[in-house]
Amino acid sequence: MNTLQIKENTLCWAWNGQYLKIMAWGENSLRILSGIQPDTSTPPLWALLPAPDCDVKFIQEESALTIINGKMSATVDLQGRITFYNQHHDCLLEELWRQRDNGEQFWNVGQQQKKKISALKISGRECKPLAGNAVEINVRFESRPQEKIGGMGQYQQPFINLKGCALELAQRNSQASVPFMVSSLGYGFLWNNPAVGEVVFARNETRWSAKAARRIDYWITAGDTPAEIVRQYAAVTGTPPLMPEFALGLWQSKLRYRTQDELLSVARQYRDAGIPLAVIVADFFHWPVQGDWRFDAREWPDPAAMTAELNAMGTKLMVSIWPTVDVKSENYAHMNEQGFLVNTRKGLNINFDFLGNTRFFDPTNPDARKFVWQVCKKNYFDQGIDLFWLDEAEPEFGVYDFDNYRYHIGNTVETGNIYPLHYTQAFYEGLRDTGLETPVNLVRCAWAGSQRYGALVWSGDIHSSFESMRNQICAGLSMGMAGIPWWTTDIGGFHGGDVDDPAFHELLIRWFQWAVFSPVLRMHGHRDPITEPESAHRDGIAQCNTGAGNELWSFGDATFAILRRYASLRERLRPWLRKLMAQAHETGEPLMRPLFYHYPQDANAWEVTDQYLFGEELLVAPVVHAGETRRLVWLPGDTIWIDANSGARYEGGQEVSVEAPIDVLPLFVREGADILALLTAWREENE
């Protein structure tokens, strides 16, 4: 016999060894837990913060029980089927069941459910037992073909509306699975489960699956606008710290500065050219061995003096951290003995083989987090360095056989997607313990909640092409909608790009122009021609090559003139950037926003993939195809938009064609916005 009752302010249902719990969790929001009894363990919070107090209400009926929290309600019938509604009693989301019934109780099934009685025996919630305590999970919802879906993190594809997409829930180099979506129907949905799996937003069903987990765990919220939904999500998963002032400027990086003298010479050249430089990066293989986490004194003899000179120039030093630990590292034996490394279940206990046989440190182990931070504190922070580039953060296994690896908290299939969150947490908490209030960590991957640990995510090792550039715009917008406001990319792409190729110069200019209107402006890449190391090995350790110059002046005088001009625009934008960063910190709202974020009723706003809003009042329309000197721009809403380049005024709700020669980025400002004065002053200064 099933039970449907209220216990400790929670809607509870149980039947034949299955259970369901629904509880209020934040404003207008609910958390849903379901699985196989007995489940006596306390569910981890995973992405969520502890639940705030909520004014929850219940409505008890003969054949159903409803829980209400503000604008969100969930009704569960005696068969355990869930339907979610908003404050107007519009159906937001409904589980998909195709069963004869749940226990031969036809008399309790409503008319709508009778229409869905079926011999297919498909359940809305499935938990199939595996070895141990894990279960394989499938959760199915009825699909509405007209629904539009945004968010879900970073995937290398040209879509912002994800309806019709199948997405792997797994971390890979250039892929960040952040399983939070925003629906045009007025709800947000977090799959609060770090297991490897898949989500399918098909026309005939929406299906979330996990290959192995302990229970079903998701969170849902109702809101009248996408902005309200994102804010409510940020309230229960966290917002980023306040971005420090220095980080709003230009960041300079390449693969790779090989010596202390080389890096300092670049910083000095920026200073002498009068170009403000916020950050310069000492990239990977500045160390003797992977896992030593310290400078090799032969190339970097005095890190403290280097840092002091850079600080005097107004430039911060960032160092690359890899989670890889080579068997030859001075830290390997201790970390292996203490269980601080990721284990391979079968075969050689090696996770990755890039220039060495390495294993990843395991940040899901709190003691491993503390150990790695203490090593980095001694070798970097105590030398004046408090900016860390957390590379390989997925981590990038040599082979993505997720079932072959095990973390401290469990099998990677069951817990793997949370790795980048704990990796960032290690350095965030370490820096906070030193008294630093606003840590920033550049990291190559993220999961839901990573934003609260100061995660500045970049889009990984992407190709140098216009196609890749278009994908990155979609990636950045989707990350913002998934609750990760801090995002950046390798300007010009990472792989390829010949410094002497005019075609690459065009790509670089167009990429740099739109990156000025992204959270962080960052030069990075592995440029051709490549310089091989003097010796493939030194002291038995494989050595890394380096790319050509990647500074603003590395691509010829004509390109330099345009890049320099737009770098000066970035400096002009500091007041605007400061305002948007404060908003991200306070509410979790992204800086880069799809058009539908503020214009959800505009059907075109859900489909435009190559332009976006930077804040609420500035529309950015990058040129994203080679050879184009004019482009079409969709102006949403019923407001007046002003062309920041020409001063022309346009009514919203139409498509306009604007000129865009190589030195012009199409920009439109809502009438009355303060940023127009900043852009006009910059334009007049450069005319």
LUMDO-757378 format. One record per residue (C-alpha): residue number from 1; y, z negated, x. Coordinates in steps of 0.25 Angstrom, whole numbers. Layout:
<rs>
- NUM|Y|Z|X
...
</rs>
This chain:
<rs>
- 1|0|0|0
- 2|14|3|5
- 3|25|-6|6
- 4|40|-3|5
- 5|49|-15|7
- 6|61|-21|14
- 7|59|-30|26
- 8|70|-36|35
- 9|80|-25|30
- 10|70|-14|33
- 11|64|-4|24
- 12|49|-6|26
- 13|37|3|22
- 14|22|2|25
- 15|10|9|21
- 16|-4|11|27
- 17|0|6|41
- 18|13|14|41
- 19|27|7|41
- 20|41|11|39
- 21|54|3|42
- 22|68|8|39
- 23|80|-1|43
- 24|95|0|44
- 25|100|4|58
- 26|114|6|60
- 27|125|12|50
- 28|119|21|40
- 29|106|21|48
- 30|91|18|47
- 31|80|16|57
- 32|66|20|53
- 33|53|15|59
- 34|39|19|55
- 35|25|19|61
- 36|11|13|60
- 37|9|-2|57
- 38|8|-11|64
- 39|20|-9|72
- 40|24|-22|78
- 41|33|-18|89
- 42|48|-18|88
- 43|53|-4|88
- 44|61|0|100
- 45|76|3|97
- 46|74|16|106
- 47|88|23|103
- 48|93|13|93
- 49|102|1|96
- 50|99|-12|88
- 51|101|-11|73
- 52|115|-16|68
- 53|115|-24|55
- 54|116|-14|43
- 55|118|-17|28
- 56|105|-11|23
- 57|101|-10|8
- 58|88|-7|1
- 59|84|-1|-12
- 60|70|-4|-17
- 61|64|5|-27
- 62|50|6|-33
- 63|46|17|-24
- 64|55|17|-13
- 65|64|8|-4
- 66|78|12|2
- 67|85|7|13
- 68|100|9|14
- 69|109|8|26
- 70|123|13|23
- 71|123|28|21
- 72|108|29|25
- 73|96|26|16
- 74|81|28|17
- 75|71|27|5
- 76|57|25|8
- 77|46|27|-3
- 78|33|20|-5
- 79|26|31|3
- 80|36|28|15
- 81|44|40|14
- 82|58|40|19
- 83|70|47|14
- 84|84|45|20
- 85|97|46|12
- 86|112|45|14
- 87|122|37|6
- 88|123|48|-5
- 89|108|48|-6
- 90|107|61|0
- 91|93|63|7
- 92|95|64|22
- 93|81|64|27
- 94|67|63|21
- 95|54|61|27
- 96|44|73|25
- 97|31|69|18
- 98|21|79|13
- 99|10|69|8
- 100|3|68|-5
- 101|8|53|-5
- 102|8|41|3
- 103|-4|33|-3
- 104|-7|40|-16
- 105|6|35|-23
- 106|11|46|-30
- 107|18|38|-41
- 108|28|33|-30
- 109|32|46|-25
- 110|45|52|-30
- 111|48|66|-36
- 112|53|71|-23
- 113|41|66|-15
- 114|31|72|-25
- 115|37|85|-22
- 116|33|83|-7
- 117|19|78|-10
- 118|10|86|-1
- 119|-4|88|4
- 120|1|90|18
- 121|0|76|22
- 122|13|76|31
- 123|20|63|33
- 124|35|60|35
- 125|31|49|46
- 126|19|50|55
- 127|14|41|65
- 128|1|45|71
- 129|-6|35|80
- 130|-8|38|95
- 131|-14|30|106
- 132|-8|16|108
- 133|3|12|98
- 134|10|26|98
- 135|11|36|86
- 136|14|50|85
- 137|26|52|75
- 138|31|62|66
- 139|42|60|56
- 140|45|71|46
- 141|57|73|37
- 142|61|83|27
- 143|69|95|32
- 144|82|101|26
- 145|83|115|32
- 146|98|114|31
- 147|99|101|39
- 148|107|102|52
- 149|103|93|64
- 150|111|89|76
- 151|108|80|88
- 152|95|77|95
- 153|100|78|109
- 154|99|89|119
- 155|90|101|118
- 156|92|114|126
- 157|95|123|113
- 158|106|129|106
- 159|106|121|93
- 160|114|110|88
- 161|108|111|74
- 162|94|107|77
- 163|88|110|63
- 164|76|119|66
- 165|74|113|80
- 166|62|106|86
- 167|66|96|97
- 168|57|89|107
- 169|60|75|107
- 170|59|74|122
- 171|67|73|135
- 172|68|84|144
- 173|78|89|155
- 174|89|95|147
- 175|83|89|134
- 176|88|76|128
- 177|81|72|116
- 178|90|62|108
- 179|84|62|94
- 180|95|60|85
- 181|99|70|75
- 182|111|72|65
- 183|108|79|52
- 184|118|87|44
- 185|112|80|32
- 186|119|67|36
- 187|109|59|44
- 188|106|56|59
- 189|92|53|64
- 190|87|47|77
- 191|73|48|81
- 192|72|34|88
- 193|60|38|96
- 194|59|41|111
- 195|46|48|110
- 196|43|62|114
- 197|42|71|101
- 198|49|81|93
- 199|59|83|81
- 200|58|96|72
- 201|70|99|63
- 202|63|110|55
- 203|66|116|42
- 204|54|110|35
- 205|54|96|42
- 206|60|87|52
- 207|50|81|61
- 208|52|70|72
- 209|39|67|80
- 210|36|58|92
- 211|23|60|100
- 212|21|45|102
- 213|29|33|97
- 214|27|20|91
- 215|34|22|78
- 216|44|31|70
- 217|58|27|73
- 218|70|34|69
- 219|85|31|64
- 220|93|38|54
- 221|107|38|49
- 222|116|44|38
- 223|130|49|40
- 224|140|57|33
- 225|144|65|46
- 226|137|68|59
- 227|147|60|66
- 228|144|48|58
- 229|129|50|60
- 230|131|50|76
- 231|140|38|75
- 232|129|30|68
- 233|119|35|78
- 234|127|30|89
- 235|129|17|83
- 236|114|14|83
- 237|111|21|97
- 238|123|18|105
- 239|135|25|110
- 240|139|29|124
- 241|148|20|133
- 242|162|25|134
- 243|163|37|144
- 244|171|32|156
- 245|184|40|159
- 246|179|46|172
- 247|167|53|165
- 248|177|62|157
- 249|180|71|169
- 250|172|81|177
- 251|159|78|183
- 252|154|86|195
- 253|139|88|198
- 254|130|98|204
- 255|115|99|209
- 256|118|93|219
- 257|128|87|229
- 258|119|84|241
- 259|128|74|249
- 260|139|64|248
- 261|149|73|256
- 262|146|85|246
- 263|148|77|234
- 264|161|71|239
- 265|166|84|244
- 266|165|89|229
- 267|172|77|224
- 268|183|79|234
- 269|185|94|230
- 270|187|90|216
- 271|197|80|220
- 272|204|90|229
- 273|204|100|218
- 274|211|90|208
- 275|199|91|199
- 276|196|77|193
- 277|181|74|195
- 278|175|63|187
- 279|161|63|192
- 280|153|69|204
- 281|137|68|204
- 282|128|66|215
- 283|116|73|210
- 284|101|70|212
- 285|94|70|225
- 286|105|62|232
- 287|94|52|234
- 288|83|51|245
- 289|72|51|235
- 290|71|52|220
- 291|71|38|215
- 292|79|31|226
- 293|92|32|218
- 294|101|32|230
- 295|109|41|239
- 296|102|47|251
- 297|111|42|262
- 298|109|55|270
- 299|118|63|260
- 300|125|52|253
- 301|128|42|264
- 302|139|33|257
- 303|138|33|242
- 304|148|22|240
- 305|159|29|248
- 306|156|42|241
- 307|158|35|227
- 308|170|28|232
- 309|177|41|236
- 310|173|48|223
- 311|179|37|215
- 312|192|38|223
- 313|192|52|218
- 314|190|48|204
- 315|176|54|204
- 316|163|46|200
- 317|150|48|207
- 318|137|50|199
- 319|123|50|205
- 320|111|56|199
- 321|99|47|196
- 322|85|53|194
- 323|74|44|187
- 324|64|51|197
- 325|57|42|207
- 326|50|49|219
- 327|38|43|224
- 328|45|42|238
- 329|57|34|232
- 330|60|21|237
- 331|59|15|223
- 332|46|22|219
- 333|36|11|223
- 334|44|0|216
- 335|47|8|203
- 336|32|12|202
- 337|27|-2|204
- 338|37|-7|194
- 339|34|3|183
- 340|48|9|184
- 341|43|24|184
- 342|38|33|173
- 343|23|34|174
- 344|14|47|172
- 345|2|45|163
- 346|-7|55|169
- 347|-7|63|183
- 348|2|60|194
- 349|13|49|192
- 350|24|59|194
- 351|35|62|183
- 352|43|72|190
- 353|42|81|202
- 354|56|86|205
- 355|58|85|221
- 356|48|74|221
- 357|37|66|214
- 358|44|57|205
- 359|43|47|193
- 360|54|43|184
- 361|59|29|183
- 362|56|23|169
- 363|69|19|163
- 364|62|14|150
- 365|58|2|159
- 366|70|-8|160
- 367|66|-13|174
- 368|65|2|179
- 369|79|4|173
- 370|84|-8|181
- 371|78|-4|194
- 372|83|10|194
- 373|97|5|191
- 374|97|-6|202
- 375|93|5|212
- 376|104|14|207
- 377|114|3|206
- 378|111|-1|221
- 379|112|14|226
- 380|122|20|217
- 381|130|10|209
- 382|133|1|220
- 383|138|13|228
- 384|149|15|217
- 385|141|25|208
- 386|140|22|193
- 387|137|36|187
- 388|123|40|186
- 389|117|54|183
- 390|103|50|176
- 391|95|63|178
- 392|81|67|174
- 393|83|57|162
- 394|73|64|153
- 395|65|62|162
- 396|61|76|167
- 397|47|74|168
- 398|40|85|178
- 399|32|88|165
- 400|36|84|152
- 401|23|78|148
- 402|29|66|141
- 403|15|60|138
- 404|12|59|153
- 405|23|49|156
- 406|25|34|152
- 407|37|25|152
- 408|39|10|152
- 409|41|10|137
- 410|29|20|134
- 411|24|34|135
- 412|34|44|137
- 413|30|52|124
- 414|33|39|117
- 415|46|35|124
- 416|50|46|133
- 417|63|51|127
- 418|70|37|129
- 419|69|39|145
- 420|84|44|146
- 421|89|33|138
- 422|83|22|147
- 423|87|30|160
- 424|101|30|156
- 425|100|15|151
- 426|96|11|165
- 427|109|16|171
- 428|118|12|159
- 429|113|-2|159
- 430|114|-3|175
- 431|128|2|175
- 432|132|-7|164
- 433|126|-19|171
- 434|136|-16|183
- 435|148|-17|173
- 436|150|-2|171
- 437|154|-1|156
- 438|152|14|154
- 439|141|20|161
- 440|139|35|161
- 441|125|40|165
- 442|123|56|165
- 443|109|57|160
- 444|100|70|158
- 445|94|65|145
- 446|96|55|133
- 447|89|49|121
- 448|95|43|109
- 449|103|31|113
- 450|106|36|128
- 451|121|37|125
- 452|122|21|124
- 453|118|21|139
- 454|129|30|144
- 455|121|43|144
- 456|129|55|148
- 457|118|66|145
- 458|118|80|151
- 459|110|92|147
- 460|101|93|159
- 461|96|104|168
- 462|101|116|159
- 463|103|131|163
- 464|116|137|167
- 465|118|147|155
- 466|126|149|143
- 467|114|147|134
- 468|112|133|141
- 469|127|130|139
- 470|125|133|124
- 471|113|124|124
- 472|121|112|130
- 473|132|113|120
- 474|121|110|109
- 475|115|100|118
- 476|128|92|120
- 477|131|92|105
- 478|117|88|101
- 479|117|77|111
- 480|130|72|105
- 481|124|72|91
- 482|112|64|96
- 483|121|53|101
- 484|123|57|115
- 485|139|59|117
- 486|139|60|132
- 487|133|73|136
- 488|136|83|147
- 489|129|96|153
- 490|129|103|167
- 491|141|112|166
- 492|135|126|169
- 493|121|121|167
- 494|112|115|177
- 495|102|126|182
- 496|109|138|188
- 497|123|144|189
- 498|126|151|201
- 499|140|147|206
- 500|144|161|210
- 501|139|167|196
- 502|151|171|187
- 503|141|170|175
- 504|139|156|179
- 505|154|153|181
- 506|156|158|166
- 507|145|148|161
- 508|151|137|170
- 509|165|138|164
- 510|160|139|150
- 511|151|127|152
- 512|162|119|159
- 513|172|122|148
- 514|164|116|137
- 515|159|105|146
- 516|173|100|147
- 517|171|97|132
- 518|159|89|134
- 519|157|74|136
- 520|156|76|152
- 521|160|87|160
- 522|150|89|171
- 523|147|99|181
- 524|133|100|186
- 525|122|111|189
- 526|113|116|200
- 527|121|129|204
- 528|116|141|211
- 529|115|144|223
- 530|105|132|226
- 531|105|126|240
- 532|92|121|244
- 533|91|108|252
- 534|90|109|267
- 535|76|104|267
- 536|66|103|255
- 537|62|89|259
- 538|68|78|266
- 539|60|65|270
- 540|49|71|261
- 541|59|71|249
- 542|62|85|242
- 543|76|89|242
- 544|85|95|231
- 545|93|107|232
- 546|107|109|227
- 547|115|119|219
- 548|128|126|222
- 549|142|120|219
- 550|145|116|205
- 551|159|111|206
- 552|170|117|198
- 553|175|126|210
- 554|160|131|213
- 555|161|143|204
- 556|173|151|209
- 557|188|150|207
- 558|189|156|193
- 559|178|146|188
- 560|184|134|195
- 561|198|137|188
- 562|192|136|174
- 563|183|124|177
- 564|194|117|183
- 565|203|120|171
- 566|193|114|162
- 567|190|102|171
- 568|205|99|169
- 569|203|100|154
- 570|192|90|154
- 571|202|80|161
- 572|212|83|150
- 573|202|80|140
- 574|200|65|145
- 575|207|59|133
- 576|199|67|123
- 577|186|64|130
- 578|189|49|131
- 579|191|49|116
- 580|178|56|113
- 581|170|47|123
- 582|176|35|116
- 583|171|40|103
- 584|157|43|109
- 585|157|29|114
- 586|161|22|101
- 587|154|31|91
- 588|143|39|99
- 589|150|52|94
- 590|148|64|104
- 591|159|71|111
- 592|153|85|109
- 593|150|87|94
- 594|144|98|86
- 595|154|104|75
- 596|145|98|64
- 597|148|84|70
- 598|162|84|63
- 599|159|96|53
- 600|146|93|47
- 601|149|101|35
- 602|152|114|43
- 603|139|122|43
- 604|143|130|55
- 605|146|117|63
- 606|131|114|63
- 607|127|127|69
- 608|138|129|80
- 609|132|126|94
- 610|142|131|104
- 611|154|123|100
- 612|157|108|97
- 613|167|98|94
- 614|172|89|106
- 615|176|77|98
- 616|180|80|84
- 617|193|88|87
- 618|189|98|98
- 619|180|110|96
- 620|174|116|109
- 621|168|130|109
- 622|163|134|122
- 623|160|148|126
- 624|145|148|127
- 625|141|163|130
- 626|143|171|143
- 627|154|181|143
- 628|161|175|130
- 629|176|175|130
- 630|177|172|115
- 631|169|164|105
- 632|168|160|91
- 633|171|146|87
- 634|167|139|74
- 635|179|129|69
- 636|173|119|60
- 637|179|111|48
- 638|192|113|40
- 639|201|109|51
- 640|211|117|60
- 641|206|120|74
- 642|215|123|86
- 643|211|132|97
- 644|214|124|109
- 645|215|136|118
- 646|224|145|109
- 647|230|135|99
- 648|225|144|87
- 649|222|136|74
- 650|210|139|66
- 651|204|133|53
- 652|191|127|54
- 653|179|132|47
- 654|179|146|54
- 655|174|153|67
- 656|185|158|76
- 657|184|167|89
- 658|192|162|101
- 659|194|168|115
- 660|187|160|126
- 661|189|167|140
- 662|182|160|151
- 663|192|149|153
- 664|194|145|139
- 665|185|136|131
- 666|187|137|116
- 667|192|124|110
- 668|197|120|96
- 669|204|107|92
- 670|206|102|78
- 671|220|102|74
- 672|227|89|77
- 673|217|84|88
- 674|223|78|101
- 675|215|86|110
- 676|222|99|107
- 677|234|93|116
- 678|225|91|127
- 679|219|105|127
- 680|232|111|125
- 681|238|104|137
- 682|226|108|146
- 683|227|123|141
- 684|242|124|143
- 685|241|117|157
- 686|231|128|161
- 687|238|140|155
</rs>
